[in-house]
């Protein structure tokens, strides 16, 4: 019988970018509540108040950093939002 040798090689790969947003993975955006659940289930894209479009893949925890533009827009909105899908 012929002997077979197994050769194993390794290489280091850069961490792939996992977000389509320009603000990076570390920020959370404001999105309509109804769209968050839909995106989480179906994988559809959502649009944040700042205009960023992305799939919902994470849930923010208290104290998570928020997109400054989304926060500015949200704080300028009237109380109640005026929409039944919030």
N, C-alpha and C positions, 0 to 999 in steps of 0.2 A: 504494500500500500504506500501511496505517496503521502508525505506529510504536507499539511496545509498550514500556512502561517496566517494569523490574523494581525492586520496592521490597523491601529486606531490613530487618527489624527484629530487634533482639536484646533479651533481658531476662535478668536474673540470677535464677536459681532457688536456693532453699535446698537444701543437701545433704539428701537423703531419709534417714530413719532406716532402717538396713538390718538391725537386730536386733530380735527380739521379747523380749529379756531386759531385766530391770530394772537389771542391773548394767552395761549399756552394752557397746559393741563392743570395748573395750580389754581385757576380762578373759576368761580361758579357764576352762572348767568341767571337773570330773571326770565322765566318763561311762563306762559299761561298754564295753570294747574291741569286743565283738561288735556293739554297737549303733552304734558310730562308723562302721564299714565299711558297714553296712546303710543308714544315713542318707546317707552320702556317695554311694552308688550310686542309691538309690531316692528320696532326698529326704524320707524319713519323719522325723518329729520324734523327738528323744531327750530323756530326762529326766536332768538332772544330779543329783548327790548333794544339792545344795541345793534341788532342786525346780523349777528353771528348766526350761522346755520350749522347744526350738528345733531347727532343722535344722542339721546339721554343714556348715559352709561354709568353714572355715579350719583350717589345721594349725598348732599352736603351735610356736614355735621355742624353743630353750633360753633361759631367762631371761624368757620371756613372763609377764606378770602373771596370777596365778591368783585365782579367786574366793575370798575369805577363808573364806566359809562352807563351800564344797566342801573346801578344804584342811583345815579343822578337822574335818569329818566323816571325811574320808579318813584322817587321822592317828589317829583314834580307833578305826578298824576293826582287827580282828585280822589278823595277817600271813596271806597266802594267800587271803583273801577268801571261802573256803569255797564258791565257785561255779565250775562248769566252763565257763561262758561268758565268763570274764575273760581 
